[in-house]
Amino acid sequence: MAPKGQGHAVRLGIRLQLLFALGALLVLAFVPLFFAVANLTRATMVGARASSARAIGRAIAGHVAAARASRSAPQLSPLLEAQLGPDGASAIGVYDAAGALVDRAGEPDAAAALPASVEAGAEVLRTVRTARGGAVLVVVPEHAREPAPRADAESDAEPDADAEPDAAPARPPQVGSVAVLVPTDPSTVPAAPLVRIVALYTGIVALALLVFAYIAMTRLVVRPVDALSEAARRVAGGARDLEAPRAGARELAELGASLAHMTARLRADEESLRAKIAEVERYAADLKSAQERLVRSERLASVGRLAAGLAHEIGNPIAAILGFQELLLAGGLTPDEEREFLERMKRETERIHKILRDLLDFARPAARGAGDAGEEPSGSVAEALEDVVSLVSPQKAFRAVELVRDVAPDVPPVQLSHGRLVQVLLNLLLNAADAVPRAGGRVWVRASRAAGGGARIEVEDNGPGIAEAVRETLFEPFITTKEVGEGTGLGLAVCRGLVEAAGGAIGVEAGAEGGARFVVQLPGAAG
């Protein structure tokens, strides 16, 4: 019954534990009781033996005293020897009228315990010690011819045919006393068989109680608990209902019913929780889809801002190419001049190609409509910043802006894809370019290893800074510091969503030259 786990000691079941507890209780209860009963039995039998010894002594003394009236001293000796025995007297002494010892019979060590003289006419009853143990000394004077009351006459002494008690009253009595020594040593008391019977009875009762307790515990407790445990294991294995056992004590039946009710409630709560989880997952998928659409929208808005800023940058090279084409079509040029014009047209064309290629590389994930699908989950800060600089350098807004880059060589890859890292940095740089003055504008981009790992990116400008009233809500959607029509207020909100989705954080603080400093903390790439 005890559950056995790998690497764990065997644990006793409730049945054996209760049996051991009951056995210990029975030992504590019955062992002192047994010793008390045994001692009481021995004391009672010793007391009964002492009382019997007194009665035997009185009877023998009276019988001998009566026999002295009809027998001479030589005839009295056989009578004295006949009264001796293991269940009778161990020594008998006969005294004259002065109390002096006349004759005695019995074993030497017992006879030595007889007094040498007794008080004439006095009855003596006392306990003495012999070499073999205790004994009762009974001294009957000359007038005690009759034996002790028949209620006490339980001695096994044989009747003396030579005593002729019916003739004693007709003869004058002899003068003197009789002393009888009856052993009362505990070794002569047959208490051991009775004590063994008590011990056997106690053991049988204790064993019967243990067997009864074992059977009762098995039927009333252990089997219902095992059935309940098995039903619980079936529920843990996937069963829908807990089949509680009906047998057993009332408390166990009520426990099974309570567990069945609890299981039904848990199943109902589980179904409700599953439905809520499915609903939350659906909402999370919808939210993720909305976030992806918002990111794509902001990305396309950034593409639009870049495209608008490139109109002038592309228009000038195209005008130059058209002028060179007209000169070539007009003719009259030397071969060297024609070659020079063609090389200049090639450089201007490559310039336009590079600008458009960078713009298309940035816009391509948004055009696919899948965000960063297919991209690596980690990105390099240095590479992303290089791509961002390539995108903003042709912009008209950055022609009068000094862009200072400070990227530490030990900046680790971050837990943000390359495309999304470019989008965050591009948005921050475009906002910084819009905030700095047209003359003397300066933007700093710094990247370093964070103290706890990952990367710390700072984008700082020397513009007017962020007002305190707007700083707390700056990263909320539709919050902007630009003029009406110049911004949607979604750029920083999208940046915050991208950074926090990667486990990072973004914030704003006052810059060293009075402008704004945006700080991006990104965790390092896993693995």
C-alpha positions in Angstrom: 0.0 0.0 0.0 2.8 2.4 0.7 3.7 4.5 -2.4 7.2 3.9 -3.6 9.0 6.6 -5.4 12.3 6.3 -7.2 15.1 7.5 -5.0 12.8 7.8 -1.9 12.4 5.6 1.1 9.4 3.4 1.4 6.5 5.1 3.3 4.1 3.1 5.3 0.4 3.3 4.5 -2.2 4.6 6.8 -3.3 1.1 7.7 0.1 0.0 9.0 0.7 3.3 10.7 -2.5 3.1 12.6 -1.8 -0.6 13.5 1.6 0.4 14.8 0.1 3.2 16.8 -2.6 0.9 18.2 0.0 -1.8 19.0 2.1 0.8 20.9 -1.1 1.9 22.7 -2.0 -1.7 23.6 1.6 -2.3 24.9 1.3 0.9 27.0 -2.1 -0.2 28.4 -1.7 -4.0 28.8 1.9 -4.4 30.0 1.4 -2.3 33.2 -2.0 -4.0 33.6 -0.4 -7.4 33.3 2.2 -6.7 35.9 -0.4 -5.2 38.2 -2.7 -8.2 37.8 0.3 -10.6 38.2 1.4 -8.8 41.4 -2.1 -8.7 42.8 -2.6 -12.3 42.0 0.6 -13.3 43.7 -0.1 -11.1 46.7 -3.7 -12.5 47.0 -2.4 -16.1 46.8 0.3 -15.4 49.3 -2.3 -13.9 51.6 -4.6 -16.9 51.1 -1.6 -19.2 51.7 -0.9 -17.4 55.0 -4.5 -17.6 56.1 -4.6 -21.3 55.1 -1.3 -21.9 57.0 -2.8 -20.4 60.1 -5.9 -22.6 59.8 -3.8 -25.7 59.2 -1.6 -24.9 62.1 -4.5 -24.4 64.4 -6.1 -27.7 63.2 -2.9 -29.7 63.6 -2.1 -28.2 67.0 -5.6 -28.9 68.2 -5.5 -32.5 66.8 -2.1 -33.2 68.5 -3.2 -31.6 71.8 -6.3 -33.8 71.8 -4.2 -36.9 71.0 -1.9 -36.2 74.0 -4.8 -37.0 76.3 -4.9 -40.6 75.2 -1.4 -41.4 74.1 2.0 -41.6 75.8 5.0 -39.7 74.5 6.4 -42.7 72.5 2.9 -43.2 70.9 2.7 -39.5 70.0 5.8 -39.4 67.8 4.2 -41.4 64.9 1.3 -39.0 65.0 3.6 -36.0 64.8 5.4 -37.5 61.8 2.1 -38.2 60.1 1.1 -34.5 60.2 4.3 -33.4 58.3 4.2 -32.9 54.6 4.7 -30.3 51.8 1.1 -29.2 52.0 0.9 -29.4 55.8 3.3 -28.6 58.7 7.1 -28.5 58.3 7.8 -28.9 62.0 5.7 -29.7 65.2 6.9 -29.2 68.8 5.3 -30.5 72.0 5.7 -28.5 75.3 5.1 -29.4 78.9 3.1 -27.4 81.5 6.1 -25.2 82.2 6.4 -24.4 78.5 9.6 -26.4 78.0 10.1 -28.3 74.7 9.5 -32.0 75.2 9.4 -33.4 71.7 9.6 -32.2 68.2 9.4 -33.6 64.6 10.2 -32.2 61.2 13.1 -31.3 59.0 16.2 -30.1 60.9 16.2 -26.6 59.5 12.5 -26.1 60.1 12.6 -27.8 63.6 15.4 -25.4 64.6 13.0 -22.5 64.1 10.7 -23.8 66.9 11.1 -21.9 70.1 12.9 -23.7 73.0 10.1 -22.6 75.4 6.7 -21.0 75.2 4.6 -19.1 77.7 2.3 -21.5 79.5 -1.4 -21.0 78.8 -0.8 -18.4 76.0 -1.8 -18.8 72.4 0.9 -17.5 70.0 0.4 -16.7 66.3 3.3 -15.1 64.5 5.4 -15.1 61.3 9.0 -16.5 61.5 11.9 -16.9 59.0 13.4 -20.3 58.3 16.3 -21.3 56.2 13.9 -22.0 53.3 11.7 -18.9 53.7 8.8 -17.6 55.7 6.5 -19.6 57.9 3.7 -19.2 60.4 4.2 -20.4 63.9 1.0 -21.4 65.8 1.2 -22.2 69.5 -2.0 -23.7 71.0 -2.2 -24.0 74.8 -3.4 -27.0 76.8 -7.1 -26.1 76.7 -7.3 -25.9 72.9 -8.2 -29.5 72.3 -10.8 -28.8 69.6 -9.6 -28.2 66.1 -10.1 -24.9 64.3 -13.5 -24.0 62.8 -14.4 -26.4 60.0 -14.6 -23.5 57.6 -10.8 -23.1 57.9 -10.0 -26.8 58.1 -8.8 -27.1 54.5 -5.6 -28.9 55.5 -4.5 -32.0 53.6 -3.4 -33.6 56.8 -4.6 -37.2 57.1 -6.9 -38.1 59.9 -5.1 -39.9 62.7 -6.8 -43.2 63.5 -4.8 -43.5 66.7 -5.8 -40.2 68.1 -9.3 -41.5 69.2 -10.8 -38.0 69.6 -14.1 -39.5 70.7 -12.3 -40.9 73.8 -10.6 -37.6 74.7 -13.4 -36.1 76.8 -13.5 -39.2 79.0 -9.8 -38.9 80.0 -8.1 -36.2 82.0 -6.1 -33.9 79.7 -2.4 -33.7 79.7 -0.8 -30.4 80.6 1.2 -28.6 78.0 1.1 -26.7 74.6 1.6 -27.7 71.0 3.6 -25.5 68.4 3.1 -26.0 64.6 5.3 -24.4 61.9 3.5 -24.1 58.5 5.6 -22.8 55.5 4.3 -19.7 53.7 7.3 -19.1 51.3 6.1 -17.5 48.0 7.8 -20.3 46.1 5.3 -22.7 47.5 2.4 -20.6 46.2 1.3 -21.9 42.8 0.9 -18.4 41.2 3.0 -18.9 38.1 0.3 -20.9 36.1 -2.3 -18.3 36.9 0.1 -15.5 35.8 0.8 -17.3 32.6 -2.9 -17.7 31.9 -3.3 -13.9 32.4 -0.4 -13.2 30.1 -1.8 -15.6 27.4 -5.3 -14.0 27.8 -3.8 -10.5 27.5 -1.8 -11.4 24.4 -4.8 -13.1 22.7 -7.0 -10.0 23.4 -4.3 -7.6 22.0 -3.8 -9.8 18.9 -7.5 -10.0 18.4 -7.8 -6.2 18.7 -5.0 -5.7 16.1 -6.6 -8.2 13.7 -10.0 -6.6 14.1 -8.5 -3.1 13.6 -6.6 -4.3 10.5 -9.8 -5.7 9.0 -11.9 -2.7 10.0 -9.3 -0.2 8.6 -9.1 -2.2 5.4 -12.8 -2.3 4.8 -13.8 1.1 6.2 -10.8 3.3 5.3 -8.1 1.9 3.1 -10.2 0.4 0.3 -12.4 3.5 -0.1 -9.3 5.7 0.0 -7.6 3.5 -2.6 -10.7 3.7 -4.8 -10.8 7.4 -4.4 -7.1 7.7 -5.3 -7.6 5.5 -8.4 -10.5 7.7 -9.5 -8.3 10.8 -9.1 -5.6 9.1 -11.2 -8.2 8.4 -13.9 -9.2 12.1 -13.8 -5.6 13.1 -14.1 -5.2 10.8 -17.0 -8.0 12.6 -18.9 -11.3 11.2 -17.5 -14.1 13.7 -17.5 -15.8 12.7 -14.2 -14.6 11.4 -10.9 -16.4 8.2 -9.9 -16.4 8.5 -6.1 -16.8 5.2 -4.1 -20.0 4.7 -2.3 -18.7 2.2 0.3 -16.8 3.1 3.5 -17.5 5.5 6.3 -19.8 8.4 6.0 -17.0 10.9 6.1 -15.2 9.2 3.2 -18.4 9.0 1.2 -18.9 12.7 1.8 -15.3 13.4 0.8 -15.7 11.4 -2.4 -18.9 13.4 -3.2 -17.1 16.7 -2.5 -14.2 15.7 -4.7 -16.5 14.7 -7.5 -18.3 18.0 -7.2 -15.0 19.8 -7.2 -13.8 17.9 -10.3 -16.9 18.9 -12.1 -16.4 22.5 -11.1 -12.8 22.3 -12.2 -13.7 20.8 -15.5 -16.3 23.6 -16.1 -13.7 26.2 -15.1 -11.2 24.6 -17.4 -13.6 24.8 -20.3 -14.4 28.4 -19.5 -10.7 29.2 -19.2 -9.9 27.4 -22.5 -12.6 29.6 -24.2 -11.2 32.7 -22.6 -7.6 31.7 -23.7 -8.8 31.1 -27.2 -10.5 34.5 -27.2 -7.4 36.2 -25.8 -5.3 34.5 -28.5 -7.7 35.7 -31.1 -7.5 39.2 -29.8 -3.7 39.0 -29.6 -3.6 37.8 -33.2 -5.8 40.7 -34.2 -3.7 43.1 -32.2 -0.5 41.8 -33.7 -2.0 42.1 -37.2 -3.1 45.7 -36.4 0.4 46.4 -35.1 2.0 45.0 -38.3 -0.3 47.1 -40.4 0.6 50.2 -38.3 4.3 49.4 -38.7 3.8 49.0 -42.5 1.8 52.3 -42.6 4.5 54.2 -40.7 7.2 52.6 -42.9 5.4 53.6 -46.0 5.0 57.1 -44.5 8.7 57.2 -44.0 9.2 56.1 -47.6 6.9 58.9 -48.7 9.0 61.4 -46.6 12.2 60.1 -48.2 10.7 60.2 -51.7 9.5 63.7 -51.2 13.0 64.7 -50.0 14.6 63.0 -53.0 12.7 64.9 -55.6 15.2 67.8 -55.8 18.1 65.4 -55.4 17.0 63.3 -58.4 15.8 66.3 -60.4 19.2 68.0 -60.7 21.1 64.9 -62.1 18.2 64.3 -64.5 18.4 67.9 -65.8 22.2 67.5 -66.2 21.7 64.2 -68.1 19.2 65.8 -70.4 21.6 68.7 -71.1 24.4 66.4 -72.0 22.1 64.4 -74.3 21.1 67.6 -76.2 24.8 68.5 -76.6 25.6 65.1 -77.9 22.6 65.1 -80.3 23.6 68.6 -81.6 27.0 67.1 -82.7 30.2 69.0 -83.5 32.0 67.6 -80.4 35.4 66.0 -80.4 35.7 62.4 -79.4 37.3 63.4 -76.1 34.4 65.8 -75.3 31.8 63.1 -76.2 33.6 60.6 -73.9 33.7 63.2 -71.1 29.9 63.9 -71.4 29.1 60.2 -71.5 31.2 59.6 -68.3 29.5 62.5 -66.5 26.1 61.1 -67.6 27.1 57.7 -66.3 28.1 59.2 -62.9 24.9 61.1 -62.6 22.9 58.0 -63.6 24.7 55.9 -61.0 24.0 58.5 -58.4 20.3 58.3 -59.2 20.5 54.5 -59.2 22.1 54.4 -55.8 19.5 56.8 -54.3 16.6 54.9 -55.7 18.1 51.5 -54.7 18.5 52.5 -51.1 15.0 53.8 -51.0 13.6 50.6 -52.6 15.6 48.4 -50.2 14.0 50.3 -47.3 10.5 50.2 -48.8 10.6 46.6 -50.0 9.5 44.9 -46.7 6.5 47.3 -46.5 5.6 46.6 -50.1 5.6 42.9 -49.4 3.2 43.4 -46.5 4.9 40.9 -44.3 7.0 43.0 -42.0 10.3 41.4 -41.3 9.3 38.0 -42.7 12.4 36.1 -43.8 14.8 38.4 -41.9 17.2 37.3 -39.2 15.7 38.0 -35.7 18.9 39.9 -34.7 20.5 42.9 -36.2 23.8 44.9 -36.2 23.6 48.4 -34.9 26.6 49.5 -37.0 25.2 48.1 -40.2 21.7 49.5 -39.6 23.2 52.9 -38.9 25.2 52.8 -42.1 22.0 52.0 -44.1 20.2 54.8 -42.4 22.9 57.3 -43.2 22.8 56.2 -46.8 19.1 56.9 -46.9 19.2 60.4 -45.2 22.3 61.7 -46.8 20.6 62.6 -50.1 17.8 64.3 -48.2 17.6 68.1 -48.5 17.0 68.4 -44.8 20.4 66.9 -44.0 22.4 69.1 -46.3 22.9 71.8 -43.7 22.9 69.3 -40.8 26.1 67.9 -39.3 25.7 64.2 -38.5 28.1 62.9 -36.0 28.5 59.2 -35.5 30.1 57.5 -32.5 29.7 53.7 -32.6 31.8 51.6 -30.2 33.4 48.6 -31.8 32.2 46.2 -29.0 28.5 46.9 -29.6 26.8 43.4 -29.7 24.1 42.3 -32.1 20.6 43.2 -30.7 17.3 41.3 -30.4 15.7 43.3 -33.2 15.7 42.5 -36.9 17.8 44.7 -39.3 14.7 46.1 -41.1 13.0 47.2 -37.9 16.2 48.6 -36.4 16.7 50.7 -39.6 13.1 51.9 -39.2 13.6 53.0 -35.6 16.8 54.8 -36.3 15.5 56.4 -39.5 12.4 57.8 -37.7 14.6 59.2 -34.9 17.0 60.8 -37.4 14.3 62.3 -39.5 12.6 63.8 -36.4 16.0 65.2 -35.3 16.6 66.8 -38.7 13.2 68.4 -38.5 13.9 69.8 -35.0 17.4 71.3 -35.5 17.8 74.8 -36.9 18.5 75.3 -40.6 21.9 76.8 -39.9 24.2 75.2 -37.5 22.1 72.1 -37.0 23.8 69.1 -35.4 22.7 65.5 -34.8 24.7 63.0 -32.7 24.3 59.2 -33.0 26.0 57.2 -30.3 26.0 53.4 -29.8 27.7 51.5 -27.0 27.5 48.3 -25.0 25.0 48.5 -22.2 26.0 47.9 -18.6 23.8 44.8 -18.3 24.5 43.5 -21.8 22.9 44.5 -25.1 23.2 47.9 -26.7 22.5 51.5 -25.8 21.7 53.9 -28.7 21.4 57.7 -28.3 20.1 60.1 -30.9 20.6 63.7 -29.7 20.0 67.0 -31.5 20.6 70.7 -30.6 17.1 71.7 -31.3 14.7 73.4 -28.9 14.0 70.2 -27.0 10.8 68.6 -25.8 8.3 70.5 -23.6 7.7 69.0 -20.2 3.9 69.0 -20.8 4.4 66.7 -23.9 7.3 64.5 -22.6 5.1 62.1 -20.6 2.8 61.4 -23.6 5.3 61.7 -26.4 5.2 58.0 -27.3 1.4 57.8 -27.3 -0.3 57.5 -30.7 -1.2 60.7 -32.5 1.0 62.9 -30.2 3.3 65.2 -32.3 5.2 68.5 -31.7 5.1 69.4 -35.4 2.8 71.8 -37.2 -0.5 70.5 -38.4 -0.1 68.5 -41.6 3.6 67.9 -41.1 3.3 64.7 -39.0 0.9 61.9 -38.1 2.0 61.4 -34.5 2.5 57.6 -35.1 6.3 57.5 -35.7 7.4 57.4 -32.1 4.5 55.2 -31.1 5.6 52.7 -33.7 9.2 52.9 -32.5 8.1 52.3 -29.0 6.1 49.2 -30.0 9.0 47.8 -32.0 11.5 48.3 -29.2 9.3 47.0 -26.4 8.3 44.0 -28.5 12.0 43.1 -28.6 12.3 43.4 -24.8 13.9 46.8 -24.9 12.9 50.3 -23.8 12.9 53.8 -25.3 12.8 57.1 -23.6 13.6 60.8 -24.0 15.6 63.2 -21.9 17.2 66.6 -22.1 20.3 66.9 -24.3 23.6 68.5 -23.3 23.0 71.5 -25.7 19.4 72.0 -24.8 17.9 69.7 -27.4 16.3 66.3 -27.0 18.1 63.0 -26.5 16.3 59.8 -27.4 17.7 56.7 -25.6 17.1 53.2 -26.9 18.0 50.2 -24.8 17.9 46.8 -26.7 18.8 43.4 -25.3 21.6 41.4 -26.9 20.8 38.7 -29.5 20.1 35.3 -28.1 22.8 32.6 -28.7 
